Amino acid sequence: MYTRFYVVLWLLAGVVGWPLSGWAGPVAKVGQWVLEQEEVDRALAGKLYELREAHIQEMVVEHLLTTEAKALGVSAADLLEKQVDAKVQPPTKEEVAQFIATNRSHLPSDAQGLEEKVRDYMLDKKQQDAREAYLKGLWDKYGVDILLQPPRVAVNAPADLSRGKADAPITLVEFSDFECPYCRRAQETLKAVEKAYGDKVRFVFRHYPLPFHEQAPKASEAAQCAADQGKFWPFHDALFAEGALLAPVELKKLAGKLGLNQATFDGCLDSGHHADRVAKDSAEGKSLGISGTPTFFVNGIRLVGAVPLDKFKKAIDAELQVKK
């Protein structure tokens, strides 16, 4: 009960601008470890923005529906049903049969009532798509402009693990883990970003091996050892290749395949020469409130997870517009 009260109070403070400075200081202790209020606030900043954004969109949609219903002389409750749902044609028998044939391996083997269930599913999907299209039309018709600004944080972008022009208007920093499947998945999207924006984006890699990925820390160290020989990005790409092996012996084999000086690389990896660098990156990521990988910062604006290309484009285009 008390925890919920303080979380709500904190959220209200962020919304209405109540000062939080009086709350600064330690909020928890475990032995010698101390959790500071500032660290908690940083971790919650992105979540607060997401809550605000979602609620703003809900309120905007409610206003759009009310306004359009009034213009058409119907109730807001009936608007979508009369203007959208009633106009959606049920799927034909042929469409249902085609869906079942295409998705047979994912459907239950028991055929009893299957056609009816598939028909209901397809009709529901058609109605959802039609509602989304209708709402998008209202969004454009009434010229909605969301003015909420995402939180921006200062993120270090070291030059040694970067590619692109140093003066590019966009700096995209990635905190990543070589053992993380979502990080691997994100690489194709990052290539698409690079293809779409070229010299406008500078890419920076930061190490953030998750504690439950046992091979990730050594893989990060290996990538730093490759960077010493000017081969970070080829080594990076190879580590993220499907089926890449991350045990130390495999990392050494990879170095050989990429033409690195084997003795130098092996000595670097065995000595743990770059363990401090990996730990430093991880500590900074933690201070930024990162809890999972990949986490990206587009000019300091946080994007979390295997973000789709359109979400990157939205963030980058908004930043480029600001730079004009």
Secondary structure by P-SEA (a helix, b strand, c coil): caaaaaaaaaaaaaaaccccccccccccccccbbbbaaaaaaaaaaaaaaaaaaaaaaaaaaaaaaaaaaaaccccccccccccccccccccaaaaaaaaaaacccccccccaaaaaaaaaaaaaaaaaaaaaaaaaaaaaaccccccccbbbbbbbbcccccccccccbbbbbbcccccaaaaaaaaaaaaaaaaccccbbbbbbbbbcccccaaaaaaaaaaaaaaaccaaaaaaaaacccccccaaaaaaaaaaaccaaaaaaaaaaaccaaaaaaaaaaaaaaaccccccbbbcccbbbcccccaaaaaaaaaaaaaaac
